[in-house]
Amino acid sequence: MIAGRAVLIAAALAGLFALAGRGFAQEFPTGPITFVVAFPPGGSTDVVMRAIAPKLQERLGKPVVIENRVGAGGNIAAAAIANAPPDGHTLLASASSLAANPTLIKNMPFDTLKDLQAITLLFRTPLALVVHSGMPAKSVPELIALLKQKPGEITFAHSGAGAAIFLAAELFQRMTGTKMNGVAYRGAPPALNDVIAGHVSLMFADAGSVVGHINAGRVRALGVSSTSRVPALPNVPTIEESGVPGFDAVGWTMICAPSATPKPVIERLHAELKAVAATPEVHDVIVRIGTIPVDSPPPAELQKFLASEIDRWGDLIHRAGLAKTE
């Protein structure tokens, strides 16, 4: 009898919590929503989020604010969201460095999978391998030959050890048996500026962010990191077809919330962000900057994808000897 009463009470409480969650989702949002972008203005994540903001504001009826919080390969922004109030009003817009940092950073100030909940995958980011216009290499095979002639002498620019443009360079070195000297910058735009100026020899850059520079002859594109050619750069071969079989290093941008955010709020945000990303205006921005729109899986599946990416890049980082042990 007592056991039966306990079951009834538990069921009633579960129902009340579910109703409370739905009610909270219906009231949400109660104030401004802030997206903390883990990278500086001008990058693909920032550009797309600024296209999304006014559309999302229209749908939710509350101000949507973009805040750039740069540093530690996106880890500063991610840590801020992991410790933010779990009410859906403070969210993270981060790239695939989110999956690399758990291996790259020994004393993480948060647990990525336990403290963050993936909401929506916005787009994928193919990268272009570009060299300064004065570099003698005109193709991927010529670059590989040059790197083998000068091991450790040629520099590549990147925006932090966890960034996709860094991991792509590490993967390239591992798969080609070459060695370069990395130079870190506070974001991809200043890194690209120094490649254009010739201060650094090459980099993997977001394809869309570098199309104009390629067309103007400021940098030379040798290959793209995806397994198929990028529409914005139809004449640039993939690195795989240029003689590096299996090369595939595509970044992504994901929206996350603190893990304790109520499920109905997560689901509401997923639906709203997915709808906004599919509007012609935002879709056109995603395509125009050289990134690839995606049909985001639901949050539960996306959390599994994040876990698989942590395993994937963690394995590469360990094999490359980059994992932090002290």
C-alpha positions in Angstrom: 0.0 0.0 0.0 2.8 2.4 1.0 4.8 1.4 -2.1 1.8 2.0 -4.3 1.2 5.4 -2.8 4.9 6.3 -3.3 4.6 5.4 -7.0 1.5 7.6 -7.4 3.3 10.5 -5.7 6.3 10.1 -7.9 4.2 10.0 -11.0 2.3 13.1 -9.8 5.5 15.0 -9.2 6.9 14.0 -12.6 3.7 15.3 -14.1 4.0 18.6 -12.2 7.7 19.0 -13.3 6.7 18.3 -16.9 3.9 20.9 -16.7 6.3 23.4 -15.1 8.9 22.8 -17.9 6.3 23.3 -20.6 5.0 26.4 -18.8 8.6 27.8 -18.6 9.1 27.1 -22.3 5.8 28.9 -23.1 7.0 32.0 -21.1 10.5 31.8 -22.5 12.1 34.2 -23.3 11.5 36.6 -20.5 14.4 38.9 -21.4 17.2 39.5 -23.9 19.1 36.5 -25.3 22.8 36.8 -25.6 24.9 34.6 -27.9 28.5 34.5 -26.8 30.5 34.0 -30.0 33.8 32.3 -29.3 35.7 34.1 -32.0 36.3 37.7 -33.2 34.1 39.7 -35.6 34.5 38.9 -39.2 34.8 35.1 -39.0 32.1 32.8 -40.4 30.5 32.1 -37.0 30.2 35.8 -36.2 28.9 36.7 -39.7 26.2 34.0 -39.6 25.2 34.8 -36.0 24.7 38.5 -36.9 22.5 37.4 -39.8 20.5 35.2 -37.5 20.1 37.7 -34.7 17.4 40.0 -36.2 15.4 37.1 -37.5 15.4 35.3 -34.2 14.5 38.6 -32.4 11.4 38.9 -34.7 10.3 35.3 -33.8 11.0 35.5 -30.1 10.0 39.1 -29.5 13.0 39.9 -27.3 16.4 41.5 -28.1 19.1 39.2 -29.4 22.6 40.3 -28.6 25.9 39.1 -30.1 28.9 39.2 -27.7 32.4 38.2 -29.0 34.5 36.7 -26.2 37.8 35.6 -27.6 40.6 33.4 -26.2 41.9 29.9 -25.5 40.6 28.5 -28.8 37.1 29.3 -27.8 37.4 27.9 -24.3 36.9 31.2 -22.5 33.5 31.6 -24.1 32.6 28.0 -23.6 33.5 28.2 -19.9 31.3 31.3 -19.5 28.3 29.4 -20.9 29.0 26.3 -18.9 28.7 28.4 -15.7 25.9 30.7 -16.9 22.3 30.5 -15.5 20.6 27.6 -17.2 17.6 29.5 -18.4 18.2 29.7 -22.1 19.0 33.4 -22.2 22.8 33.0 -22.4 24.0 30.7 -25.2 27.3 29.7 -26.9 28.1 29.9 -30.6 31.2 27.9 -31.0 33.2 26.0 -33.6 34.7 22.6 -33.7 37.5 23.7 -31.2 34.8 22.7 -28.7 35.6 19.1 -29.5 39.4 19.5 -29.4 39.8 21.4 -26.2 39.0 18.6 -23.8 42.2 16.8 -25.1 44.3 19.9 -25.7 43.7 21.5 -22.3 44.6 19.5 -19.3 42.9 21.5 -16.5 39.5 22.2 -18.2 37.4 24.5 -16.1 34.3 22.6 -17.1 33.3 19.2 -18.5 32.1 19.7 -22.1 29.6 16.9 -22.3 28.3 17.2 -18.7 28.1 21.0 -18.5 27.0 21.9 -22.1 24.0 20.8 -24.1 24.1 21.0 -27.8 21.1 22.8 -29.3 21.6 23.2 -33.1 24.2 22.6 -35.7 24.2 25.7 -37.9 26.7 24.9 -40.7 29.8 23.1 -41.7 33.0 24.9 -42.7 35.3 23.6 -45.5 38.7 25.1 -45.3 41.0 26.3 -48.1 44.8 25.7 -47.9 46.2 29.0 -49.0 49.8 30.2 -49.4 51.3 33.7 -49.7 51.3 34.8 -53.3 55.1 34.8 -53.3 55.4 31.2 -52.3 56.9 29.0 -55.0 54.5 26.1 -54.5 51.6 26.1 -57.0 50.0 22.8 -55.9 49.6 20.5 -53.0 52.3 18.1 -54.2 54.7 21.0 -54.8 54.0 22.3 -51.3 54.7 18.8 -49.8 58.0 18.6 -51.6 58.9 22.1 -50.4 58.0 21.2 -46.8 60.1 18.1 -47.0 63.1 20.1 -48.3 62.7 22.6 -45.3 61.3 20.7 -42.4 60.2 23.0 -39.6 61.2 26.1 -41.5 58.0 27.1 -43.2 55.3 28.8 -41.0 51.6 28.3 -40.9 49.1 30.7 -39.2 46.3 29.5 -37.0 43.9 30.9 -34.3 44.6 28.5 -31.4 45.5 24.9 -30.8 41.9 23.8 -30.7 40.6 25.6 -33.8 39.7 23.7 -37.0 42.3 25.6 -39.0 45.0 24.4 -36.6 43.8 20.8 -36.5 43.6 20.7 -40.3 47.2 21.8 -40.5 48.2 19.1 -37.9 46.3 16.5 -39.8 48.0 17.6 -43.1 51.4 17.3 -41.5 50.7 13.9 -40.1 49.3 12.5 -43.3 52.0 13.9 -45.5 55.0 13.3 -43.2 55.9 17.0 -43.1 56.7 19.5 -40.4 55.8 23.2 -40.2 56.1 25.9 -37.6 52.8 27.1 -36.2 52.2 30.8 -35.4 49.1 31.5 -33.2 46.8 34.6 -33.6 43.8 35.8 -31.7 41.4 34.7 -34.5 41.5 33.7 -38.1 41.1 37.2 -39.7 44.4 38.6 -38.2 46.1 35.3 -39.1 44.9 35.6 -42.7 46.1 39.2 -42.8 49.6 38.1 -42.0 49.6 35.4 -44.7 48.5 38.1 -47.2 51.3 40.3 -46.0 53.8 37.5 -46.3 54.7 37.4 -42.6 53.6 33.8 -42.5 53.7 31.4 -45.4 50.4 29.6 -45.4 47.3 28.6 -43.4 44.1 26.7 -43.6 41.3 29.4 -43.8 37.6 29.3 -43.8 36.9 28.9 -47.5 34.3 31.7 -47.6 36.4 34.2 -45.8 39.3 33.8 -48.3 37.4 33.6 -51.6 37.8 37.4 -52.3 41.5 37.3 -51.5 42.0 34.3 -53.8 40.2 35.9 -56.7 42.2 39.2 -56.1 45.5 37.2 -56.2 46.4 38.2 -52.6 46.8 34.5 -51.7 46.9 31.3 -53.8 44.6 28.4 -53.0 46.2 24.9 -53.3 43.3 22.8 -52.1 40.2 22.5 -50.0 39.8 20.3 -46.9 36.5 18.7 -47.7 36.1 15.5 -49.7 34.2 17.3 -52.4 35.0 20.6 -54.1 33.5 23.8 -52.6 31.0 25.6 -54.9 32.6 29.0 -54.1 35.9 27.7 -55.3 35.0 25.3 -58.2 38.5 25.3 -59.7 40.4 24.4 -56.5 40.9 20.7 -56.1 40.4 18.8 -52.8 43.5 17.9 -50.9 42.4 14.3 -51.2 42.3 14.4 -55.0 45.7 16.3 -54.9 47.4 13.2 -53.6 46.6 12.9 -49.9 44.0 10.0 -49.8 41.4 10.2 -47.0 42.1 13.8 -46.1 38.9 15.3 -44.5 39.0 18.2 -42.1 35.8 20.2 -42.1 34.8 22.5 -39.2 31.3 23.2 -37.9 29.5 25.8 -35.8 27.1 24.7 -33.1 24.9 26.5 -30.6 25.0 25.2 -27.0 23.4 26.0 -23.6 24.2 25.2 -20.0 23.3 21.5 -19.5 20.7 22.2 -16.8 18.6 24.3 -19.2 15.1 22.8 -19.2 14.4 20.4 -22.0 11.4 22.3 -23.3 13.5 25.5 -23.6 16.2 23.5 -25.5 13.7 22.1 -27.9 12.1 25.6 -28.4 15.5 27.1 -29.2 16.4 24.2 -31.5 13.2 24.7 -33.5 13.5 28.5 -33.7 17.2 28.5 -34.7 16.6 25.8 -37.2 13.7 27.7 -38.7 15.8 31.0 -38.9 18.8 29.2 -40.4 16.5 27.9 -43.2 15.1 31.3 -44.2 16.3 32.4 -47.6 18.2 35.4 -46.2 20.2 33.4 -43.6 20.7 30.4 -46.0 22.1 32.8 -48.6 24.6 34.2 -46.1 25.7 30.7 -45.2 26.2 29.8 -48.8 27.8 33.1 -49.8 30.5 32.9 -47.2 31.5 29.5 -48.4 30.1 27.4 -45.6 27.7 24.5 -46.0 24.1 24.7 -44.6 23.0 21.6 -42.6 19.7 20.1 -41.5 20.5 19.9 -37.8 19.6 16.7 -35.9 17.6 17.1 -32.7 19.5 18.1 -29.5 19.9 14.5 -28.2 21.4 13.3 -31.4 23.6 16.4 -31.6 25.0 15.7 -28.2 26.1 12.3 -29.4 27.7 13.9 -32.5 29.6 16.2 -30.2 30.8 13.2 -28.2 32.0 11.5 -31.3 33.8 14.6 -32.5 35.6 14.8 -29.1 36.7 11.2 -29.6 37.7 11.8 -33.3 39.9 14.9 -32.7 41.1 13.6 -29.4 42.6 10.6 -31.1 44.3 12.8 -33.7 45.7 15.1 -31.0 47.0 12.2 -29.0 48.7 10.6 -32.0 50.2 13.9 -33.0 51.7 14.3 -29.4 49.7 17.5 -28.7 47.7 16.3 -25.7 48.4 18.4 -22.6 49.8 16.3 -19.8 50.9 19.0 -17.4 
